[in-house]
Amino acid sequence: MKINFICVGTQKAGTTTIHDILKNHQDIFLPEKKEAHFFDIENRYKKGLNWWKKEFFSSYGGEKSVGVFTPEYLYYDEVPKRILSNLDLKTKIIIILRNPIDRAYSHYLMSKRRGYDKLSFDEGIEIENIRINKNEFSRNNFSYISRGMYFNQLNRYYSLFDSDNILVLNFEKDIVINLDQTINTIQKFIGVNVMNLKLNIKSNRASDARYEWINIVLNSSWRIKKISKTFIKNKACRLFLRKTLIKFNRVESTKKLDFSQKKYFLEKYFLNDIKNIEEKYKLDLKHWYN
C-alpha cells in the first residue's frame, strides 16, 4: 500500500467536508479516523511508518488512491521534511487556505467550546506568543494568529515538493462557492476517475456547546479517558459514543466578528503576509482584505 496524497490543512478551512465527500469515492481509501496524526506528534513518529500504517490503514482494500487529511501538517515546521523522507517526492500535497482572521476566530470558538480557552478573543491573541511557547497543548489550541501566517508555511512545502504536486485551494472561492468543480479538480489531481459524489455534506461547522459539562467530559484529562476504557472495552464503541455526544452537544454558532474588527485584525497581523503570498505564488487573495 502506497500513501499518495495528503491534505495538510489549514485547520478550520473545510478539510473535514472535503474528507467526508471523497470518502465516498470507490477508488479512494481514507482512514476511518480523519486526523491520523503521525508526522506532527513526536511519540507517534518515533514508532515508525509501519506502526502508522498498521494503526490507521489496516482496512485498506486495494483502492487506487490512498490519502490522509491532517490539517495540523501545514502549521508544524518539521512535518514537510518528515513526509518527504518517509513517503515520496511525488506525494500529492493539498493545501486549503482560508481568510486568516476568519480562520483564527473559528479556531478560537472551537477552543472555547471545548472548554480550553476562558479568555476573550482579543485577550487570547494579545498573549498568544506567550501561551503557545508554554507547551504543545497550548501551541495546538491557542495558535489563532500564527496558524494564519501562511507564507512561511507554503514556503516549507514548495521548497521540498515540485509545484506540480501541490494543489492550493481557497476556502471562500473553491469550497464555499465552487465545491462541485473543486471536488472534480481534486479527483483529477490525485489520479482517480472523476465521479459525481454527494456534495451536500457540511461537516464540522462552527458551533457552540449545548451543555458545558458534556464538553468538560469529552475533553477531559487522561484519567477520565482511562476510566471510560475500563467500562467500554471496545474501541469502536467508545468512538461511536464520543461522536454521538459531540453531535448532540453542538448547536450552530451565530457568533461572528463584525466588519470593523475583521479589518483591524487583518491589517494588524496578516496584510503583509498575504501580499507576500500574492507576489510569490501569484494567488489572488484580494477578497480577504478589500
NORVEN-V796540 format. One record per helix or strand. SS is the DSSP state (A for helix, B for strand). FROM is the first residue (numbers start at 1). TO is the last residue. Records with the same first field share a line. If there is no record, write none. Layout:
# NORVEN-V796540
SS->FROM-TO + FROM-TO
This chain:
# NORVEN-V796540
B->5-9 + 28-30 + 65-69 + 92-97 + 166-170 + 207-209 + 250-252
A->15-22 + 42-45 + 49-56 + 71-74 + 79-86 + 100-113 + 121-126 + 128-131 + 136-141 + 146-148 + 150-158 + 163-165 + 171-177 + 179-190 + 212-218 + 222-231 + 235-248 + 259-281 + 286-289
